[in-house]
Amino acid sequence: MRNWLFGGIYGTVLASALLAALQSEGEPFTPVYDALWILVTAIAAGLVHGYAHHMATHHTGSAAVRWRRLGTALGEEWPLVVAALPTVLLLLLAGAADWSEGPVTTAGLTLNTLLLGAWGTFAALKSGYRRGSAVLVGLADATIGLAIAVANALIK
């Protein structure tokens, strides 16, 4: 469960940061390219993260055991990639429907902020917090998404 929560939060924050960074600023909006870029980056981050975990806990053993452990470590990173999919799907829809960049970026950052709040609330409930306290934790976690949106607005 811990890897699932970690990957979900990490992937959502990663997708938000990439969405904000990929704004075109006067260039043509390329939502399908941006979607693929976010997906490839999430996959690469998952592979690197899994490999780093594997190397940090490296044990002796046969080559088959090491390869199996590496496969397990990489397989445990799938939540990170899945968490980036809402942003990827939004961008693919934007490309198919020819939506403009500003509203798509705003919608994506808003969606991811809400998802971060949900992840935080869910994690707090799983940790034993009462509902009211869990919602407060979720709101605190959503501020990460809000901070990305504010930083995007200030930088752009």
Summary of the structure (lengths in Angstrom):
residues: 156
radius of gyration: 17.6
end to end distance: 37.1
largest distance: 54.8
contacts: 504
relative contact order: 0.18
helix: 83%
strand: 0%
